[in-house]
Amino acid sequence: MPLSLVRFMLFLAVAIAVPMGDAIAQSRGGFFERLFGGDREVPPPPGVIPNAPRAGQPGRAAPVQRKKQAATAAAAEPVYPVADIEPKETDARRVLVIGDFVAGGLAWGLDQAFADNPKLAVLDNTDGSSGLVRDDHYDWTASLPDLLAETRPDAIVVMIGINDRQPIRAADGSLAVRSDRWDAAYTARVERFVAALKAAGKPVIWVGEPPLRSADGSADMAFLNTVFKEKAEAAGMRFVDIWDGFADEDGKFVARGPDMDGQARQLRSGDGINFTKSGRRKLAFYVERELGPAGTGDAIGTAAPLNPNETVEIGADGKARTVGPVVSLTDPPPAAVDATLAGAAPVAAPTNTADPVYKLTVEGIAAPAPPGRADDFTWKAPRPTTAAASGSVVDGIIIVPVAGVLGEGQPAK
């Protein structure tokens, strides 16, 4: 073979091998890239459009970007179960609820409390924007007689005052909130409203105001409760204080607290005034237990205790507890303690009252311990010494003869 032909073939082989090596290097990344690079995908060369995956061929999914969630995110509030209201009987007891928008939430809670009781109907006649200050919007004192004649309630529940933190219009101008003149004018309006309620001749339950988120609002509500309680109780009405049920141990506003089942729930809405459904139901519980004494007969649900000597109290966790009559352990026995029960046979008085067993089990007197036993605590007078017996006492000093000190028969030195 000619030498020129051999050189040409070698040149051709080298020319073909060099591009293939570059392609392999680009696709595989060289030795170190193959050693440390793993399966990392290498971008295509400039100007090269990668082939789209064929139909049915699985492609690599795009990475999913997850949003970071706050570690302190609170769990969503569970949905409060709403009961279906059963039809009421035609002769059902009628409880009329009047007041502002908070009283409207109270009426909803009472309706839920007696949803399955056909013997009691809750009548919601509240006006959300009403109060005792803006009588130009709605005058409760003037409208009450017609309202009572129309609804013919067996009991009246009043909750009003949340809208009354505003000036009172007087003949000589506007009275600033919580000024001396404002306090006097507002108290006079409460007295007139109480007189109209008393004239109706129906049992009245006046529900106090709750604490508010703002400190000034809570202070104003506390003042209104003082006026409401004094005037309502003076007229023979029941005043229900709900403050502690929606406050902390210091009496301040809390948005969360125990519900009817003792579970921590959101009781107040975001504005710090309204109540959630759980809060409305708890609010109604305070009134529910008062409806029995208010004259609504046996239509009081489960609020009344089975024992007439017992009462129902609400604990700090929001649960109802039955409390029995208080019995003193130190009072003397009643005069009829020796009387027998009805139908019981007469029992003869015990005759063996001197028996140690009777004294121990009945009278609680233990028998005296024998002398010298561990439980013998009788005091024994000390025996006089020989020296004291043979000596004499002068001004409280015992004078003992020398023989008594040295002993009998021992000569003195």
KEZATOR-786823 format. One record per residue (C-alpha): residue number from 0; residue in one letter; x, y, z. Coordinates in Angstrom, 1 decimal, m for minus. Last residue first. Example, Ala and Ser with C-alpha at 12.3 -4.5 7.8 and 13.67 -1.06 7.14 Angstrom:
// KEZATOR-786823
{pos 1&code S&u 13.7&v m1.1&w 7.1}
{pos 0&code A&u 12.3&v m4.5&w 7.8}
This chain:
// KEZATOR-786823
{pos 412&code K&u m15.1&v 15.3&w 157.7}
{pos 411&code A&u m18.5&v 14.2&w 158.6}
{pos 410&code P&u m19.0&v 10.6&w 159.6}
{pos 409&code Q&u m21.2&v 8.4&w 157.4}
{pos 408&code G&u m23.7&v 6.4&w 159.5}
{pos 407&code E&u m26.7&v 7.5&w 157.5}
{pos 406&code G&u m26.0&v 9.5&w 154.4}
{pos 405&code L&u m23.8&v 12.5&w 153.7}
{pos 404&code V&u m26.7&v 14.8&w 152.8}
{pos 403&code G&u m29.3&v 13.6&w 155.3}
{pos 402&code A&u m26.6&v 13.5&w 158.0}
{pos 401&code V&u m25.8&v 17.1&w 157.4}
{pos 400&code P&u m29.3&v 18.1&w 158.1}
{pos 399&code V&u m31.3&v 19.5&w 155.2}
{pos 398&code I&u m32.6&v 23.1&w 155.1}
{pos 397&code I&u m35.0&v 23.5&w 152.2}
{pos 396&code I&u m35.3&v 27.1&w 151.0}
{pos 395&code G&u m38.7&v 28.6&w 150.4}
{pos 394&code D&u m38.4&v 31.2&w 153.1}
{pos 393&code V&u m37.4&v 28.5&w 155.6}
{pos 392&code V&u m38.3&v 24.9&w 154.8}
{pos 391&code S&u m37.3&v 22.1&w 157.1}
{pos 390&code G&u m35.5&v 18.9&w 156.4}
{pos 389&code S&u m36.3&v 15.2&w 156.9}
{pos 388&code A&u m38.8&v 15.0&w 154.0}
{pos 387&code A&u m36.8&v 17.1&w 151.7}
{pos 386&code A&u m33.7&v 14.9&w 152.2}
{pos 385&code T&u m35.7&v 11.7&w 151.8}
{pos 384&code T&u m37.1&v 13.0&w 148.5}
{pos 383&code P&u m40.8&v 13.9&w 148.1}
{pos 382&code R&u m42.6&v 11.8&w 145.5}
{pos 381&code P&u m43.6&v 13.8&w 142.4}
{pos 380&code A&u m47.4&v 14.1&w 141.8}
{pos 379&code K&u m48.7&v 11.8&w 139.0}
{pos 378&code W&u m50.4&v 13.3&w 136.0}
{pos 377&code T&u m52.5&v 10.9&w 134.0}
{pos 376&code F&u m51.2&v 10.3&w 130.4}
{pos 375&code D&u m51.6&v 6.5&w 130.3}
{pos 374&code D&u m51.4&v 5.8&w 126.5}
{pos 373&code A&u m48.1&v 3.9&w 126.9}
{pos 372&code R&u m49.5&v 1.8&w 129.8}
{pos 371&code G&u m48.3&v 2.5&w 133.3}
{pos 370&code P&u m51.7&v 2.8&w 134.9}
{pos 369&code P&u m54.4&v 1.2&w 132.8}
{pos 368&code A&u m55.9&v 3.5&w 130.2}
{pos 367&code P&u m59.3&v 5.1&w 130.9}
{pos 366&code A&u m62.1&v 4.0&w 128.6}
{pos 365&code A&u m62.7&v 6.1&w 125.5}
{pos 364&code I&u m65.5&v 8.5&w 125.2}
{pos 363&code G&u m67.1&v 8.9&w 121.7}
{pos 362&code E&u m70.6&v 8.9&w 123.1}
{pos 361&code V&u m72.0&v 6.2&w 120.8}
{pos 360&code T&u m69.1&v 4.0&w 119.9}
{pos 359&code L&u m66.8&v 4.6&w 122.9}
{pos 358&code K&u m69.4&v 5.1&w 125.6}
{pos 357&code Y&u m71.4&v 2.1&w 124.4}
{pos 356&code V&u m68.3&v m0.1&w 124.3}
{pos 355&code P&u m67.3&v 1.0&w 127.8}
{pos 354&code D&u m70.8&v 0.0&w 129.2}
{pos 353&code A&u m72.2&v 2.7&w 131.5}
{pos 352&code T&u m75.0&v 3.6&w 129.0}
{pos 351&code N&u m76.3&v 0.1&w 129.2}
{pos 350&code T&u m80.0&v 1.1&w 129.3}
{pos 349&code P&u m80.4&v 2.3&w 125.7}
{pos 348&code A&u m83.7&v 4.0&w 125.0}
{pos 347&code A&u m86.4&v 1.8&w 123.6}
{pos 346&code V&u m87.2&v 2.0&w 119.9}
{pos 345&code P&u m90.7&v 2.9&w 118.7}
{pos 344&code A&u m91.6&v 1.2&w 115.4}
{pos 343&code A&u m91.2&v 3.4&w 112.3}
{pos 342&code G&u m94.3&v 4.4&w 110.3}
{pos 341&code A&u m93.2&v 8.0&w 109.9}
{pos 340&code L&u m89.7&v 8.5&w 111.2}
{pos 339&code T&u m89.2&v 8.7&w 114.9}
{pos 338&code A&u m88.7&v 11.9&w 116.8}
{pos 337&code D&u m85.5&v 12.2&w 119.0}
{pos 336&code V&u m84.0&v 14.9&w 116.8}
{pos 335&code A&u m87.1&v 17.0&w 117.0}
{pos 334&code A&u m85.4&v 19.9&w 118.8}
{pos 333&code P&u m82.7&v 20.2&w 116.2}
{pos 332&code P&u m79.2&v 19.2&w 117.0}
{pos 331&code P&u m76.8&v 22.0&w 118.0}
{pos 330&code D&u m74.9&v 23.7&w 115.1}
{pos 329&code T&u m71.2&v 22.8&w 114.7}
{pos 328&code L&u m71.2&v 20.7&w 111.6}
{pos 327&code S&u m73.3&v 23.1&w 109.6}
{pos 326&code V&u m75.2&v 21.7&w 106.6}
{pos 325&code V&u m75.3&v 23.6&w 103.3}
{pos 324&code P&u m78.0&v 22.3&w 101.0}
{pos 323&code G&u m76.8&v 20.5&w 97.9}
{pos 322&code V&u m74.9&v 22.0&w 95.0}
{pos 321&code T&u m75.6&v 20.8&w 91.5}
{pos 320&code R&u m72.8&v 21.8&w 89.1}
{pos 319&code A&u m73.1&v 23.4&w 85.7}
{pos 318&code K&u m70.0&v 23.6&w 83.5}
{pos 317&code G&u m68.4&v 26.9&w 82.4}
{pos 316&code D&u m64.9&v 25.9&w 83.5}
{pos 315&code A&u m65.0&v 28.5&w 86.4}
{pos 314&code G&u m68.1&v 26.7&w 87.7}
{pos 313&code I&u m71.7&v 27.5&w 87.1}
{pos 312&code E&u m74.1&v 26.9&w 90.0}
{pos 311&code V&u m77.4&v 25.0&w 90.2}
{pos 310&code T&u m79.2&v 24.8&w 93.5}
{pos 309&code E&u m80.3&v 21.9&w 95.6}
{pos 308&code N&u m83.1&v 21.8&w 98.2}
{pos 307&code P&u m85.7&v 21.2&w 95.5}
{pos 306&code N&u m83.9&v 18.1&w 94.5}
{pos 305&code L&u m84.0&v 17.4&w 90.8}
{pos 304&code P&u m82.2&v 20.5&w 89.9}
{pos 303&code A&u m83.8&v 22.9&w 87.4}
{pos 302&code A&u m81.7&v 23.8&w 84.3}
{pos 301&code T&u m82.5&v 20.6&w 82.4}
{pos 300&code G&u m85.3&v 22.2&w 80.4}
{pos 299&code I&u m87.2&v 24.9&w 82.1}
{pos 298&code A&u m90.7&v 24.3&w 80.9}
{pos 297&code D&u m92.0&v 23.1&w 84.3}
{pos 296&code G&u m93.7&v 26.4&w 85.2}
{pos 295&code T&u m92.5&v 29.6&w 83.5}
{pos 294&code G&u m92.8&v 31.7&w 86.6}
{pos 293&code A&u m89.4&v 33.4&w 87.0}
{pos 292&code P&u m88.2&v 30.7&w 89.4}
{pos 291&code G&u m88.0&v 28.2&w 86.5}
{pos 290&code L&u m86.6&v 30.7&w 84.0}
{pos 289&code E&u m83.5&v 31.4&w 86.0}
{pos 288&code R&u m81.5&v 28.4&w 84.8}
{pos 287&code E&u m82.0&v 29.3&w 81.2}
{pos 286&code V&u m80.8&v 32.9&w 81.8}
{pos 285&code Y&u m77.2&v 31.9&w 82.6}
{pos 284&code F&u m77.3&v 29.3&w 79.9}
{pos 283&code A&u m78.2&v 31.8&w 77.3}
{pos 282&code L&u m74.8&v 33.5&w 77.6}
{pos 281&code K&u m73.2&v 30.1&w 77.1}
{pos 280&code R&u m75.2&v 29.6&w 73.9}
{pos 279&code R&u m74.4&v 33.0&w 72.7}
{pos 278&code G&u m70.7&v 32.5&w 73.3}
{pos 277&code S&u m70.7&v 29.2&w 71.4}
{pos 276&code K&u m72.5&v 31.0&w 68.5}
{pos 275&code T&u m70.0&v 33.8&w 68.6}
{pos 274&code F&u m70.7&v 36.9&w 70.8}
{pos 273&code N&u m70.4&v 40.6&w 69.9}
{pos 272&code I&u m68.4&v 43.2&w 71.6}
{pos 271&code G&u m64.6&v 42.6&w 71.1}
{pos 270&code D&u m64.8&v 43.4&w 67.4}
{pos 269&code G&u m63.3&v 40.0&w 66.5}
{pos 268&code S&u m66.2&v 38.0&w 67.9}
{pos 267&code R&u m66.4&v 36.7&w 71.5}
{pos 266&code L&u m66.7&v 33.1&w 72.7}
{pos 265&code Q&u m63.9&v 31.4&w 70.8}
{pos 264&code R&u m63.8&v 28.0&w 72.4}
{pos 263&code A&u m62.0&v 26.1&w 75.2}
{pos 262&code Q&u m64.1&v 23.1&w 76.0}
{pos 261&code G&u m66.0&v 23.0&w 79.3}
{pos 260&code D&u m69.1&v 21.5&w 77.6}
{pos 259&code M&u m71.1&v 24.8&w 77.7}
{pos 258&code D&u m68.1&v 26.7&w 76.5}
{pos 257&code P&u m64.8&v 27.4&w 78.3}
{pos 256&code G&u m63.0&v 30.5&w 77.3}
{pos 255&code R&u m61.7&v 32.6&w 74.4}
{pos 254&code A&u m62.1&v 36.3&w 73.8}
{pos 253&code V&u m61.2&v 37.4&w 77.3}
{pos 252&code F&u m62.1&v 40.7&w 78.9}
{pos 251&code K&u m60.9&v 41.5&w 82.3}
{pos 250&code G&u m62.3&v 40.5&w 85.7}
{pos 249&code D&u m58.9&v 39.6&w 87.2}
{pos 248&code E&u m59.5&v 35.8&w 87.0}
{pos 247&code D&u m60.4&v 36.2&w 83.3}
{pos 246&code A&u m63.7&v 37.4&w 81.9}
{pos 245&code F&u m66.6&v 36.0&w 80.0}
{pos 244&code G&u m68.4&v 34.0&w 82.7}
{pos 243&code D&u m67.3&v 36.4&w 85.4}
{pos 242&code W&u m69.5&v 39.2&w 83.9}
{pos 241&code I&u m72.7&v 37.2&w 83.5}
{pos 240&code D&u m74.6&v 38.8&w 86.4}
{pos 239&code V&u m78.3&v 37.9&w 86.2}
{pos 238&code F&u m80.6&v 40.4&w 88.0}
{pos 237&code R&u m84.0&v 39.1&w 89.0}
{pos 236&code M&u m86.8&v 41.6&w 89.4}
{pos 235&code G&u m88.4&v 42.7&w 92.7}
{pos 234&code A&u m88.5&v 46.4&w 91.9}
{pos 233&code A&u m85.4&v 47.1&w 94.2}
{pos 232&code E&u m83.7&v 44.2&w 92.4}
{pos 231&code A&u m84.1&v 45.9&w 89.0}
{pos 230&code K&u m83.0&v 49.4&w 90.2}
{pos 229&code E&u m79.8&v 48.3&w 92.0}
{pos 228&code K&u m78.8&v 45.7&w 89.5}
{pos 227&code F&u m79.3&v 48.0&w 86.5}
{pos 226&code V&u m77.4&v 50.9&w 88.0}
{pos 225&code T&u m74.4&v 48.7&w 89.0}
{pos 224&code N&u m74.5&v 47.0&w 85.7}
{pos 223&code L&u m74.3&v 50.3&w 83.9}
{pos 222&code F&u m71.2&v 51.2&w 85.9}
{pos 221&code A&u m69.5&v 47.9&w 85.0}
{pos 220&code M&u m70.4&v 48.5&w 81.3}
{pos 219&code D&u m68.7&v 51.9&w 81.4}
{pos 218&code A&u m65.6&v 50.4&w 82.9}
{pos 217&code S&u m65.6&v 47.6&w 80.3}
{pos 216&code G&u m65.8&v 50.2&w 77.5}
{pos 215&code D&u m63.0&v 52.2&w 78.9}
{pos 214&code A&u m60.8&v 49.1&w 79.1}
{pos 213&code S&u m61.5&v 48.2&w 75.5}
{pos 212&code R&u m62.2&v 44.5&w 74.8}
{pos 211&code L&u m65.6&v 44.7&w 76.4}
{pos 210&code P&u m66.9&v 43.1&w 79.7}
{pos 209&code P&u m70.4&v 41.7&w 79.6}
{pos 208&code E&u m73.7&v 43.6&w 80.4}
{pos 207&code G&u m76.2&v 42.4&w 83.0}
{pos 206&code V&u m79.3&v 40.3&w 82.2}
{pos 205&code W&u m82.6&v 41.6&w 83.7}
{pos 204&code I&u m85.1&v 38.7&w 84.3}
{pos 203&code V&u m88.7&v 40.0&w 84.6}
{pos 202&code P&u m91.7&v 38.0&w 85.9}
{pos 201&code K&u m94.9&v 39.6&w 84.6}
{pos 200&code G&u m97.1&v 42.2&w 86.2}
{pos 199&code A&u m96.8&v 44.6&w 83.3}
{pos 198&code A&u m96.5&v 47.6&w 85.7}
{pos 197&code K&u m93.1&v 46.2&w 86.8}
{pos 196&code L&u m91.8&v 46.6&w 83.2}
{pos 195&code A&u m93.0&v 50.2&w 82.9}
{pos 194&code A&u m91.5&v 51.0&w 86.3}
{pos 193&code V&u m88.2&v 49.5&w 85.3}
{pos 192&code F&u m88.1&v 51.7&w 82.1}
{pos 191&code R&u m88.8&v 54.8&w 84.2}
{pos 190&code E&u m86.1&v 53.9&w 86.7}
{pos 189&code V&u m83.6&v 53.2&w 83.9}
{pos 188&code R&u m84.3&v 56.6&w 82.3}
{pos 187&code A&u m83.7&v 58.3&w 85.7}
{pos 186&code T&u m80.4&v 56.5&w 86.0}
{pos 185&code Y&u m79.4&v 57.8&w 82.6}
{pos 184&code A&u m80.2&v 61.4&w 83.5}
{pos 183&code A&u m78.2&v 61.2&w 86.8}
{pos 182&code D&u m75.2&v 59.5&w 85.2}
{pos 181&code W&u m75.2&v 62.1&w 82.3}
{pos 180&code R&u m75.4&v 65.0&w 84.7}
{pos 179&code D&u m72.4&v 63.7&w 86.7}
{pos 178&code S&u m70.5&v 63.1&w 83.5}
{pos 177&code R&u m70.3&v 59.5&w 82.3}
{pos 176&code V&u m70.9&v 60.4&w 78.6}
{pos 175&code A&u m71.1&v 64.1&w 78.0}
{pos 174&code L&u m74.6&v 65.6&w 78.2}
{pos 173&code S&u m75.8&v 67.5&w 75.1}
{pos 172&code G&u m77.6&v 70.8&w 75.3}
{pos 171&code D&u m80.0&v 72.7&w 77.5}
{pos 170&code A&u m83.1&v 70.6&w 76.8}
{pos 169&code A&u m81.1&v 67.4&w 77.0}
{pos 168&code R&u m79.7&v 65.0&w 74.5}
{pos 167&code I&u m77.7&v 62.2&w 76.1}
{pos 166&code P&u m74.2&v 61.6&w 74.9}
{pos 165&code Q&u m73.0&v 58.1&w 73.8}
{pos 164&code R&u m72.1&v 54.9&w 75.5}
{pos 163&code D&u m75.7&v 53.6&w 75.5}
{pos 162&code N&u m75.4&v 51.1&w 72.6}
{pos 161&code I&u m74.4&v 48.1&w 74.8}
{pos 160&code G&u m77.1&v 49.1&w 77.4}
{pos 159&code I&u m79.8&v 46.5&w 77.0}
{pos 158&code M&u m80.6&v 42.9&w 78.0}
{pos 157&code V&u m84.1&v 42.3&w 79.2}
{pos 156&code V&u m85.9&v 38.9&w 79.5}
{pos 155&code I&u m89.7&v 39.0&w 80.1}
{pos 154&code A&u m91.8&v 36.1&w 81.3}
{pos 153&code D&u m95.3&v 34.7&w 80.5}
{pos 152&code P&u m95.5&v 36.8&w 77.4}
{pos 151&code R&u m98.7&v 38.3&w 75.8}
{pos 150&code T&u m97.0&v 39.2&w 72.5}
{pos 149&code E&u m99.3&v 42.0&w 71.4}
{pos 148&code A&u m100.3&v 43.4&w 74.7}
{pos 147&code L&u m96.7&v 43.3&w 75.8}
{pos 146&code L&u m95.6&v 45.2&w 72.8}
{pos 145&code D&u m98.3&v 47.8&w 73.2}
{pos 144&code P&u m97.3&v 48.4&w 76.8}
{pos 143&code L&u m93.6&v 48.5&w 76.0}
{pos 142&code S&u m93.5&v 51.1&w 73.3}
{pos 141&code A&u m93.3&v 54.2&w 75.6}
{pos 140&code T&u m90.6&v 52.8&w 77.8}
{pos 139&code W&u m88.7&v 51.2&w 74.9}
{pos 138&code D&u m88.4&v 54.4&w 72.9}
{pos 137&code Y&u m86.8&v 53.5&w 69.6}
{pos 136&code H&u m84.7&v 55.8&w 67.5}
{pos 135&code D&u m85.6&v 59.1&w 69.3}
{pos 134&code D&u m85.1&v 57.2&w 72.5}
{pos 133&code R&u m81.4&v 57.2&w 71.8}
{pos 132&code V&u m80.1&v 56.9&w 75.4}
{pos 131&code L&u m82.0&v 53.9&w 76.7}
{pos 130&code G&u m80.9&v 51.5&w 73.9}
{pos 129&code S&u m81.8&v 50.5&w 70.4}
{pos 128&code S&u m79.5&v 49.8&w 67.4}
{pos 127&code G&u m80.2&v 46.0&w 67.3}
{pos 126&code D&u m83.9&v 46.1&w 68.1}
{pos 125&code T&u m85.0&v 43.0&w 70.0}
{pos 124&code N&u m88.4&v 41.3&w 69.8}
{pos 123&code D&u m87.2&v 37.7&w 69.8}
{pos 122&code L&u m90.0&v 35.5&w 71.2}
{pos 121&code V&u m88.8&v 32.2&w 72.8}
{pos 120&code A&u m91.3&v 29.5&w 73.0}
{pos 119&code L&u m91.6&v 26.9&w 75.8}
{pos 118&code K&u m93.7&v 23.7&w 76.0}
{pos 117&code P&u m92.4&v 22.2&w 72.7}
{pos 116&code N&u m88.9&v 21.7&w 74.2}
{pos 115&code D&u m86.5&v 20.4&w 71.6}
{pos 114&code A&u m85.1&v 23.8&w 70.7}
{pos 113&code F&u m85.2&v 25.1&w 74.3}
{pos 112&code A&u m81.5&v 25.8&w 74.6}
{pos 111&code Q&u m81.3&v 26.8&w 70.9}
{pos 110&code D&u m84.0&v 29.3&w 71.2}
{pos 109&code L&u m82.3&v 30.6&w 74.4}
{pos 108&code G&u m79.1&v 31.1&w 72.4}
{pos 107&code W&u m80.8&v 32.9&w 69.6}
{pos 106&code A&u m82.5&v 35.2&w 72.2}
{pos 105&code L&u m79.2&v 35.9&w 73.8}
{pos 104&code G&u m77.8&v 36.9&w 70.4}
{pos 103&code G&u m80.7&v 39.3&w 69.9}
{pos 102&code A&u m80.0&v 40.7&w 73.4}
{pos 101&code V&u m76.5&v 41.5&w 72.1}
{pos 100&code F&u m78.2&v 43.4&w 69.2}
{pos 99&code D&u m80.3&v 45.5&w 71.6}
{pos 98&code G&u m83.1&v 44.8&w 74.1}
{pos 97&code I&u m86.2&v 42.7&w 74.4}
{pos 96&code V&u m86.6&v 38.9&w 74.9}
{pos 95&code L&u m90.1&v 37.6&w 75.5}
{pos 94&code V&u m90.5&v 34.1&w 76.9}
{pos 93&code R&u m93.8&v 32.5&w 76.0}
{pos 92&code R&u m95.0&v 29.3&w 77.8}
{pos 91&code A&u m96.5&v 26.9&w 75.3}
{pos 90&code D&u m100.3&v 26.7&w 75.0}
{pos 89&code T&u m100.3&v 26.3&w 71.2}
{pos 88&code E&u m97.5&v 23.8&w 71.4}
{pos 87&code K&u m94.2&v 24.7&w 69.8}
{pos 86&code P&u m92.8&v 23.2&w 66.6}
{pos 85&code E&u m89.3&v 21.9&w 67.0}
{pos 84&code I&u m86.3&v 24.2&w 66.4}
{pos 83&code D&u m83.5&v 22.5&w 64.6}
{pos 82&code A&u m80.2&v 22.5&w 66.6}
{pos 81&code V&u m77.1&v 24.4&w 65.4}
{pos 80&code P&u m73.9&v 22.5&w 65.9}
{pos 79&code Y&u m70.9&v 24.9&w 66.3}
{pos 78&code V&u m68.4&v 24.5&w 63.6}
{pos 77&code P&u m65.0&v 23.7&w 65.0}
{pos 76&code E&u m62.6&v 26.7&w 65.2}
{pos 75&code A&u m59.7&v 26.4&w 62.8}
{pos 74&code A&u m56.4&v 25.4&w 64.5}
{pos 73&code A&u m54.1&v 28.3&w 65.4}
{pos 72&code A&u m51.0&v 29.0&w 63.4}
{pos 71&code T&u m48.0&v 29.2&w 65.8}
{pos 70&code A&u m45.6&v 27.4&w 63.5}
{pos 69&code A&u m46.4&v 29.7&w 60.6}
{pos 68&code Q&u m46.7&v 27.8&w 57.4}
{pos 67&code K&u m44.1&v 28.1&w 54.7}
{pos 66&code K&u m45.6&v 27.8&w 51.3}
{pos 65&code R&u m44.6&v 24.8&w 49.3}
{pos 64&code Q&u m43.1&v 25.1&w 45.8}
{pos 63&code V&u m43.7&v 21.9&w 43.8}
{pos 62&code P&u m40.9&v 20.9&w 41.5}
{pos 61&code A&u m42.0&v 20.2&w 37.9}
{pos 60&code A&u m42.6&v 16.6&w 37.2}
{pos 59&code R&u m40.1&v 14.7&w 35.0}
{pos 58&code G&u m41.8&v 13.2&w 32.0}
{pos 57&code P&u m43.6&v 9.9&w 31.6}
{pos 56&code Q&u m43.8&v 8.8&w 28.0}
{pos 55&code G&u m47.4&v 8.3&w 26.9}
{pos 54&code A&u m47.0&v 10.7&w 24.0}
{pos 53&code R&u m43.4&v 11.3&w 23.3}
{pos 52&code P&u m41.3&v 13.7&w 25.3}
{pos 51&code A&u m40.4&v 16.9&w 23.6}
{pos 50&code N&u m37.0&v 17.0&w 21.9}
{pos 49&code P&u m34.6&v 19.6&w 23.1}
{pos 48&code I&u m34.0&v 22.6&w 21.0}
{pos 47&code V&u m30.3&v 23.1&w 20.1}
{pos 46&code G&u m29.1&v 26.7&w 19.5}
{pos 45&code P&u m26.8&v 26.8&w 22.5}
{pos 44&code P&u m25.9&v 23.3&w 23.7}
{pos 43&code P&u m28.4&v 21.4&w 25.8}
{pos 42&code P&u m28.4&v 21.7&w 29.6}
{pos 41&code V&u m26.9&v 18.9&w 31.5}
{pos 40&code E&u m29.2&v 17.0&w 33.8}
{pos 39&code R&u m27.7&v 15.9&w 37.1}
{pos 38&code D&u m27.8&v 12.1&w 37.4}
{pos 37&code G&u m24.7&v 11.9&w 39.6}
{pos 36&code G&u m22.2&v 14.8&w 39.2}
{pos 35&code F&u m19.4&v 13.4&w 41.3}
{pos 34&code L&u m17.9&v 10.5&w 39.2}
{pos 33&code R&u m19.5&v 11.3&w 35.8}
{pos 32&code E&u m18.5&v 14.9&w 36.2}
{pos 31&code F&u m15.0&v 13.9&w 37.3}
{pos 30&code F&u m14.6&v 11.7&w 34.2}
{pos 29&code G&u m16.0&v 14.0&w 31.6}
{pos 28&code G&u m19.4&v 15.7&w 31.4}
{pos 27&code R&u m21.4&v 12.8&w 29.9}
{pos 26&code S&u m23.2&v 14.5&w 27.1}
{pos 25&code Q&u m20.6&v 17.2&w 26.4}
{pos 24&code A&u m17.7&v 14.9&w 26.7}
{pos 23&code I&u m19.3&v 12.3&w 24.5}
{pos 22&code A&u m19.9&v 15.0&w 21.9}
{pos 21&code D&u m16.4&v 16.2&w 22.1}
{pos 20&code G&u m15.0&v 12.7&w 21.8}
{pos 19&code M&u m17.2&v 12.1&w 18.8}
{pos 18&code P&u m15.9&v 15.3&w 17.2}
{pos 17&code V&u m12.2&v 14.2&w 17.7}
{pos 16&code A&u m12.6&v 10.6&w 16.4}
{pos 15&code I&u m13.7&v 11.5&w 12.9}
{pos 14&code A&u m10.7&v 13.8&w 12.2}
{pos 13&code V&u m8.3&v 11.3&w 13.7}
{pos 12&code A&u m9.6&v 8.5&w 11.5}
{pos 11&code L&u m9.3&v 10.6&w 8.3}
{pos 10&code F&u m5.8&v 11.6&w 9.1}
{pos 9&code L&u m4.8&v 8.0&w 9.6}
{pos 8&code M&u m6.5&v 7.0&w 6.2}
{pos 7&code F&u m4.6&v 9.8&w 4.4}
{pos 6&code R&u m1.3&v 8.8&w 5.9}
{pos 5&code V&u m1.8&v 5.2&w 4.7}
{pos 4&code L&u m2.7&v 6.3&w 1.2}
{pos 3&code S&u 0.5&v 8.5&w 1.0}
{pos 2&code L&u 2.6&v 5.5&w 2.0}
{pos 1&code P&u 1.4&v 3.4&w m0.9}
{pos 0&code M&u 0.0&v 0.0&w 0.0}
